Amino acid sequence: MEKMRVAIVGFGNVAREALAAVEAASDMEAAGIVLRDPKKAAALQSETKLPVVCDVNELGEVDAAILAIASRAIPEVAPHYLAKGINTVDSFDIHGEAVMDLRKKLDAAGKAGGSVAVICAGWDPGTDSVVRAILEGIAPKGITYTNFGPGMSMGHTVAVKNIPGVRDALSLTLPKGTGLHKRHVYVELAPGADFEAVRKTILEDPYFVHDETYVYPTEDVKQLIDLGHGVLMERKGVSGRSHNQRITFSMTLMNPAATAQVMVSSARAGKKQRPGCYTMLEIPPLDYLEGERESLLRRLV
Amino acid sequence: MEKMRVAIVGFGNVAREALAAVEAASDMEAAGIVLRDPKKAAALQSETKLPVVCDVNELGEVDAAILAIASRAIPEVAPHYLAKGINTVDSFDIHGEAVMDLRKKLDAAGKAGGSVAVICAGWDPGTDSVVRAILEGIAPKGITYTNFGPGMSMGHTVAVKNIPGVRDALSLTLPKGTGLHKRHVYVELAPGADFEAVRKTILEDPYFVHDETYVYPTEDVKQLIDLGHGVLMERKGVSGRSHNQRITFSMTLMNPAATAQVMVSSARAGKKQRPGCYTMLEIPPLDYLEGERESLLRRLV
């Protein structure tokens, strides 16, 4: 069987782990790394034997691109790949209406390009979204609480890093229980930046505006970083006429590795879908897995 | 929107809960109950306003049949419905090759009849199977342990009840940890039956032959029955190059209600698939849920 050729776009934490996940999969090979900035590409090329390019066209045939870049860049970057017939996977993590807008845009781009976009494919949104649906299939009436942390939120950290006056940042998510969270944000200021102005911008950011948020100045963010994270989902609900059905799902994870692995598994699943855009809720779970269909079913059913 | 008309086949514990789940769903209505035995059908008819019939043809238009009957009867009964263009759902719970045989047979029957069979649609096999796949999508290398109980196993109990000399029975599953189980079987003997002969038959039955099994005689099985059950699935695995990713999924449930609810949710999903046979691993998770697609995505992604 021919291996899927997968390009990694970006080279942050998630991208590095995505490369490791592609290399660990026997049905895939890494086509190369795409970095928009020629200086960064040249610097990275000196560290790796894989081609590091500024445009995916330089990598020859590519089946899928793992877009390990900031969520806010996805709506502009993904259509560029889909138009070339290259499937995309992202871990877009802005919940709500933004997901619907992205899905509509990439669905049109995928159908026009004969390609597949899998969106919101991380662990949350992503596999947690799938679990939430499964919980409702078992007990349709009731409430699901999703409790995150303690751990670094990559989306929130990137959001803070993009704020003017911030040199480096870390946003920690801490569970308060019953789906409520607080956030602890550690910021290393750029020279001359005003802490109070930065703090105010953070508190008003859509990523933070709904949560109890504490902002702390710190000298060296790097010393605080641990990439572990976790989640606890709890549902108490009703199956038919039977109440108090209790279901929990919990994980403790190396966060970027889990996100990256789900993206890589989703690249495999994307290949099996018809052109268009899919959330993980719209993909048969078997499609994520490596191996022959019947032998997977024998093992997993 | 027109409501799905759902027939319930059988009227044991799962069937009664399936009827409650259909009645709780605003997109479905119960078409009636099918019991093969005319005497049992007549007796039940005096208790309910729903039509109780011996042949599904008497119920008018039916979209789907919930086959709440013994697993061993499914391969013969399901094709009868599929040939009429009626979708089927079963909770066939004999793992391994028997699933593959059933899938092949019902796939042909469904394609010939323009209908859809969803098989192995309970909580295990069923939603647990889906969770096992999701766990491998997050951490492809590693081991998943599925620990059941304590609780009554319906499949094992039915298997014991079918053994000659058994008047009534209860089979309890108890977890030993790391995916190992013991079984406690309580049997109420028929007059003149030999306990040792019954015990030997149980221990040699394919349902029990792989497990540590204890068989106890008892005077009145009914006094021991509690329909609660549970499961704990644990995976420790590797995402890309990151080890010790820990994931757990656990439930404590009214067992027949959960099985029945998953069957009813699967009837909804079956309607959205092309003709053929599907395990739950082969169905997009969103398809199980009631409601408009985009509003479900807004809430769950």
Interface residues (C-beta under 8 A of the other chain):
Chain A: E17 A18 A20 A21 E23 A24 A25 H95 G96 E97 V99 M100 R103 C120 W123 P125 T127 S129 V130 V131 R132 A133 I134 E136 G137 I138 A139 P140 K141 V238 S239 G240 R241 S242 N244 Q245 R246 I247 T248 F249 S250 M251 T252 L253 M254 A257 A258 A260 Q261 V262 V264 S265 S266 T279 M280 L281 E282 I283 P284 P285 L286 Y288 L289 E290 E294 L296 L297 R298 L300 V301
Chain B: E17 A18 A20 A21 E23 A24 A25 H95 G96 E97 V99 M100 R103 C120 W123 P125 T127 S129 V130 V131 R132 A133 I134 E136 G137 I138 A139 P140 K141 V238 S239 G240 R241 S242 N244 Q245 R246 I247 T248 F249 S250 M251 T252 L253 M254 A257 A258 A260 Q261 V262 V264 S265 S266 T279 M280 L281 E282 I283 P284 P285 L286 Y288 L289 E290 E294 L296 L297 R298 L300 V301
